[in-house]
């Protein structure tokens, strides 16, 4: 059985009120009984003492019984006149009696037949206490099956001997009637007050239940995802906590409407950014592929240059052999000079080829530099997109925190919104984490690009140095050619020309060897650049995977927000 809120509220207030009423009634009954017992004891005591005092003032002498069973006070037989006792019974409803020798001697008590109960035996236990000279109050004194509240005052003669007692009592029935009468004076007003309070509580509970029902319906509408601002229910006009809760619920609806609207807009932007990131990643991958092809060309040209440098060394060695041969065989000088001339032409041709290869390598390096610039521009564009994604994630997380706070303020009614806000916060955190991973990848790419730019700069410097060496070599070969021509026209200067040629030979050999070393270094640098290019290609692949994951998160977030109706 389902109880309504008003019934629960009624029970909640009525039960303590009922308990308070019961406790008040119980305490009142106990206190009233105690007070009545005290009053009855005093009343009976005063009555018994008054009888003793009255007979002592009226009659002188001690109490005694004669042989006929009459009770005397001095010289007067007081047992023959019970008018005083009967008057007390009629006027105040108190039964009285003189007790002597263990029996009722004179009394207003009667047997069920209506006869006076004179001569009836007295309770031995009570009598024993009274004969000790002490008054006794007994709430359960039974006479002829009737229970009495009784007070027993000792009868003491002039010698101090307790010879009997005076009894004053009321029936327990009379006492209970008096108690009930007094209780009705307390209980009836108490019940009336409780009923009035119950009616007030019922009216209050129904009013409060109506407000809670209105608030519950509104929260059910919000919980079902209907966040539209149109058709909004009117605020509860009461200025109490229920009205405050309803107003807070309306404020929460407005905040959720704003949050969900912003998140949906951010999700669309995030999805667009993810698509743009994928496009940029694809373009960057293509650029890296073109760079790889250029590096392959550089490595190939560098290898050819190294081979040609080795060939130049061999040719220079041939020149040395020829010079030695000329020194030994002066007679064959003319032929040797012609051979030197031929070798000089070959060397010039080789140097021209080296120079052409050097120029081609410089052109290739320029193309790589352009590709690196394009890659840097692409990375900068990706960085801007990541910054926008991070800003969106931060804004989304902030909005989720605000939603959690508003849901916490709503209490139990906002638990569903707290769960949604938590999921939105987790999605925002995942977006921020993925953006951080992408940023790390881009940072690594930028570092590798910077290393490539530095390496290309160093290579270019080496190529420039190589070009200068080549120009010096060409000049030396020109000197050699002049020496050969001079040898052909003037045999007398053969020795000096040979010395010049020998010195030139040593210089050319040294420079060609240096050129070969530079070529080998360039090949090694080109290999390093190829490795860096492969690493950059792997980074771009990771970037593309991250962009695809970001797109999946954006689509999941968009699907989750479709449950809300704006």
Secondary structure, 3 states (H helix, E strand, C coil): CCCCHHHHHHHHHHHHHHHHHHHHHHHHHHHHHHHHHHHHHHHHHHHHHHHHHHHHHHCCCCEEECCCCCEEECCEEHHHCCHHHHHHHHHHCCEEEEEECCEEEEECCECCCCCECCCCECCHHHHHHHCCCCCEEEEEEEECCEEEEEEEEEEECCCCCEEEEEEEEEEHHHHHHHHHHHHHHHHHHHHHHHHHHHHHHHHHHHHHHHHHHHHHHHHHHHHCCECCCCCCCCCCCCCCHHHHHHHHHHHHHHHHHHHHHHHHHHHHHHHHHHHHHHHHHHHHHHHHHHHHHHHHHHHHHHHHHHHHHHHHHHHHHHHHHHHHHHHHCHHHHHHHHHHHHHHHHHHHHHHHHHHHHHHHHHHHHHHHHHHHHHHHHHHHHHHHHHHHHHHHHHHHHHHHHHHHHHHHHCHHHHHHHHHHHHHHHHHHHHHHHHHHHHHHHHHHHHHHHHHHHHHHHHHHHHHHHHHHHHHHHHHHHHHHHHHHHHHHHCHHHHHHHHHHHHHHHHHHHHHHHHHHHHHHHHHHHHHHHHHHHHHHHHHHHHHHHHHHHHHHHHHHHHHHHCCCEC
